[in-house]
Amino acid sequence: MSDHTSINFDDTACAFAYKQNQELKKAHFLFSAIGKPWLVKLALKLVPIAIKWHIPLTKTILRKTIFPQFVGGETLDETSPVAKKLGNYQVEVILDYGVEGGENGDTGFDQSTNEFMRVIEYAATEANIPFMSVKVTGIARLALLEKLDELMKAGQGTLMKRYLAAIEQLPEQEREEWHKVRTRMLRICETAANKKVGVLIDAEETWIQDPVDALTILMMDSFNKNRIVVYNTLQMYRHDRLSFLKDSFVAAKERGFILGSKLVRGAYMDKERERAIEKGYPSPIHVDKAACDQDYNAAVAYCIDNIDQIALMVASHNEESNLQTTQLLLKKNYPLRHPHVHFSQLYGMSDHITFNLARAGCSVSKYLPFGPIKDVIPYLMRRAEENSSVSGSTGRELLLIKKEIQRRQL
């Protein structure tokens, strides 16, 4: 068993061993560009328009720049060499089909469901792909999720009591529509259980999250009895998520299932705060980063304290949170590669965390999106925006890349 003192996130030789010199220089150029907020704002406005209007060379430029940095490819087959390359360094893969929410109708939602199932079946053939992710907004109408969430927030009692009451308040046609959503999720999770692939249910905005939480709890109750199949995603920048984690664990103990908890800090902070001001309700977001960090680390500790019945995924780019997790495991005499503990970072980011954790013996993966460029544009824009807004993170990436380039030159 590795000692945590051997985990050194400044070890760039380990972090970038999988990148050739040219790839490293391209990454340096890209993060330098992303570090310019004015350039990112311009791109956020122009790129979606250019894709929509089919402006020549737009896709070609994206395919040669930001796309390969953050995306595994346009098809499942294109992700294969990326997954194999990561596997050579003991890094696993979470496959993410890049479908975003919309008003696609039953036909579109059924197609997305079939695609999710195809991803599961593909992952089952690859030893290096133990997980895939699902967005409920890929299989359900946004307006229906919003309506259910509103009804649940107006209700009383536990999450599941509010969920059942909200379903009863829906008109018959919408109850039937929701039944189809639940059936789609059942098909996905049943396929995953049969193929022994983990399903990570993505988090959404607060105004549609309650029905997503309830649906995920139902899936865990069905499929997490003897082993872990389904994980819920908790955005810890929300000030209510630590208590939600504890409430979920109470439900898991009562119902006798393993609670799957993927902990992230979150992806919709600015949007959440702006909507709270616009609609005149208290912001669901922590007042500052320190409060968010405190809750995140407390959630990690809570999961490890109950590790027999909680499967924890530390999906974080925060060095302290990752290191704290390894220290807690060792303090309790657990192996770093505990069957209920997994680490993960986004593909193209925080390689210094991913590859150094892997070398220390941790179970760690890269979150690897794939899909046609037009479908993953929203994902790419979020990555660019996040890196631009969190200047410290981008500066850290640049510093380490530059350090590795200099080390190789010497």
N, C-alpha and C positions, 0 to 999 in steps of 0.2 A: 504494500500500500504506500502511495506517495505521500510525502509530508507537504503541507501547504506552503512551507518556506521555499519549496522548489518551484512554486508557481510564480513566475516573473513576467508580468504583462509588458515589461520593457524589452523582452527578448524578441527583437525584430527578425533575427535569423530564423527562428521557429515560426513566427507569425506569417512571414511572407515566403517561406520555402517553396510553396506551391506556385508562386508567381515567377515568370521569367522577367528578365530585365525590361523588356519592352512593355509588358503588362503593368509592371510597377510604375514606369514612367507615365503610362496612360492614366493610371489611377491618380498619380500626383497631379497631372494636368486637370483631371476631372474635379478633384476635391478643391483645387485652387479656384476653379471657376465657380463651383457651388458656394465657396466661401465669400462670393461677391453678391450680397443681397439684391442689388439693383439688377444684376444679370438674371438671377433666379426669378424675380418678379416679372421681368420681361418675358422670360421663357414660359412662365405659368400662364401668361395671357396669350402668347402667340402659338405655342405648340398645339394645344387642343384645336385652335382655329385652323391651323395649317393641315392637321390630320383630317378634320371634317371637310375641308375644301379640296382635299387631295392635291395639295401643292407639291410639285415634283421635288424629289430629293429629300423631303422631310423624313420619311421613314428610313431612307438610306443613312442620313446623318445620325438619327437616333440609334440605328442598328450598329453604328460604328463607335458610338460614344457612350451615352448613359445606359443604354439597354444592356450591353454585356457586363457592365459593372454590377448591376442589381438584379438581373433576370437570367434564368437558366436557359431560355430559348423560346421559340415560338410554338414548339410542339413538345410532346412528351419525349419523343426520340432524341430531340436536341438537348434535353436535360441529362441524358444518359452519360455522355463523356464528362460533364461537370460533376455529376454524382460520383462517378468512378474516380475522378481526380481527387475529390475531397476525401473519398474513402481510403485513398492511399496514405492519408495523414490521420486516420482514425476519426474522421469527422463525418457524421451522418447527415441525412437530408430530410427536411419537411417539405413535401411538394404542395404548392399552392396554385390552383387553377385560377388565373386572373380574371374572374368574373365579378362585376360590381352590381350593386342593387339597381333596380329599375321597375318598370311596369311592363314586364315581358309577356304577361299572360300565361295560361297553363302550358301552352306549347313550349315557350321559352324556358319556363321554370323546369319543365320535365326534361328538356334538353340539358340544362345545367345539372340536374340530378344525375342523368345518365353519364355526363362527363365526370362528375365527382366519383361515380362508381367505377368508371374506366381508370381514373387515377389510382383508386384503391387497388384494382386488379393488377395494374402495372407495378405499383409499389410492392405488392406481394411477391413479384418475381425478382425483386432487387434486394439483396441482403442489406444494402446500405440505406434503405428508405423505410424507416419504421413508422413514419407519421405522414399524414396529409391534413390540410386545413379546409374548413367549410365556412362559407359566409351564408348565414340564413337569408340575407338580402338577395342571394343568388337564386333562392328557391321560393321566395315569398314576396308579395306585393308590399311596397313600403307603406302605402296608405293603410293597409290592414294592420301592419305591425304598429303603426302610430296609434290607431284606434284602440287596439288591444292594450297598448301601454297606458294610454290615457284612462281607460276603464280600470286597469289594475292599480294605477296610482290613486284613483278615487276610492278604492276598496279598503277593507279592513282585514287584519290578520296576517298570517304567513304568506309568503310568496305564492305557494301552491293554492291556498284558499282564495287569494285574490285572482289568480289565474283562472281557476274553475268558475268563479263567479262572473268574471269578465266574458268567458266563452258563452255562458248562459245568456248574457245580455246582448250578444250579437244577433242580428237578423239571421233567419235560417240560411239564406244564400251565403252569407259570410261565415257562418259556422261550418258549412260544407266546404268553403274555400280553405278555412284553417285546417279542417280535417285532411285535405289534400297536402297541405304543407307538412303536417305531422307525418303523413304517410311517406312523403318524399324523404324526410329525415330518418324515418324508420328503415327505409330501404338502404340508405347510405350507411347507417350504423350497423345494420344487420350484415351487409356485405363486408364491412370492415372487421366485424367480429369473426366472421367465417374465414376471412383471409389473414387474420391476426395483424391488422394494421391499425394504429392509433388514429383517432379522429379528434382534431382540435377545432372547437367551435369558436370562430372569431368573435371578438367584442364589437359592439356597435355604439352609436350615439345614445345618450341617456334617454332620449324620447322614444326609442324603440327597443331598449335593452331588456326591460322586464319580461316580455313574452319570450325573448331569446333565452334568458336565464331559466325560465320555467320549462321551456322545451328541452333545454340541455339537461336539466335535473331529471326530467322524465326519461331521457335517453340513458343517463347514468344509472338510473334505477333499473332499467331493463338490461343493460349490457355490462355494467361494472360490478357484478356480484362476486365473481371469482377471480377476475383479472381486470386490469385497466384497459379500457377501449376508448372511452369518451372523456375529453377534458373541456372544462369551461375556461374562458379567458376573462381574467379580472384586471380592469384598468385601475391601477392603484393611485393614479392622480385624482381619482374620485375619493372624497372624504368618507364615503359610506361603505367602501369595499372591504375594509378590514372586518367590520361587523358582519357584512354579508358573507364573507368567508367562514366566519365562526357559525353563523346561522346555517349555512350550507352543510357544515360538518355535523351539526346536530341532526339535520335531516338525513344525512348519510348514515349516521349511527342508528337512527330509528328505523330506517328502511333496509339497513344491512348491505350497503354498496360502498365501493371505494370511491372517494371524492377525487376527481381529476381537476387540478388547479394549475392553470398556466398563468403566471404572474407577469404582467407587463406594466409599464408606467402609463402608456396611453398614446393615442394618435389624433385626438380631436380637441385638444385643449383650447385653442383659440376659438374654434367654432362653438364650443360649449359655452365659453364665457360671453361671447357676443350674443348668442341666443338667449342666455339668461338675462342679460341687460335689456334686450329687445322685448322679451316677453314679461319682464318684471318679476322674476322669481329668483331665489337665492342661487348663486353659482354652485354647481355640484363639484367644482374643482377645488383642491387644496389651495390655501392662501399663498403658499410659497413652495419652492422646491424642497426645502428642508423638511416640511411636514409630509410631503409626498415620500421622500426618502425614508423617513421614520416609519411610515405605514408599510412601505414595501418591505423593509428589513424585518419589521415585526411580523408581517405575513409569512415571510420565509421561515422565521424562527417557529411560528405557530405550526406550520406544515411539518417541519422536521420533528417537533415535539410529538406530533401525531402521525409519524411517517408510516406506521403499519396500516392506517386506514386512509391516508391521503397520498396521492401521487402528485409530486410537485414538478413543475417545469419552470425553471428560472429563465425567463425570456427577457434578458436585460443586456444593455450595453454599458451598464454602470459597473465599473471595476470593483468598487467597494462591496456592492451587493453580491457579485459573483464570488469574491474572495471570502466574504462572510459566510456564504453557504458552505464552502469547502471547510472552513474552520469549525462551523457548527457540526458538520458530519464527523470530523475527526475527533472533536471534543466528546462526542457521544459514542466513539469507537465504531462508527459506521464506515464502510468502505466508500471512497469517492464515487465509485461506480455502483451506487445503490440502485436496485431495480425500480425504486419509486422516486428517483431524483434524476432529472435531465436538465441540461443547460442548452440555450439556443440564442443565436444572434442572426440578424438579417444577412443574407448573402451580399457581399460587397462592402460590408461594414464591420468594424471591430474585430478584424482578423487577429489582432494581438491578444484578444480575450479567448476567442474560439480555439485557436490552434495551441495556445499554451495550456488551456484547460484539457484539451485532448491529450497532449503529451504527458500531463500529470496523471492521466488515467480516468478522467471524468467522461461520462456519457454526454456528448455534446453534438449539436447539429447546426446546420445552416438552413434558414427559412428560404426556400428557393421557389420564387414565382415563375410561371411560364404562361405563354399565351400569345396570340397575335398582338402586334404592337398597339393597334387601336384599342384593344381590350385592357392592356396593362398601363396605358398612359396615366390614368388616375393614380395608380400605385407609384409610378415613376415620379410623378409630380409631387406626391407626398414625401417621397424620399428626398427629393431636391429641396423641398420646403423645410423639412425637418432639419436637414444638415445646414441649411442656411440660417435658420432661426436659433439653433443651438451652436453658436460659434465656438464654444469651448470644445465640443465634441469634434467638430470639423478640424479645428486647429490641432487637436490631439492626433487625429488620423494623418494629417499632413506632416506633422512633426515626425511620427514614426515611419512613414513612407520615406521621407527625406533621409532619416537616419539610416534606413536599410540601403537606400541607393548609395549613400556615402560609404557605408560599410563594404558593400560589394566593390566599389571603385578602389578602395584601399586594398 
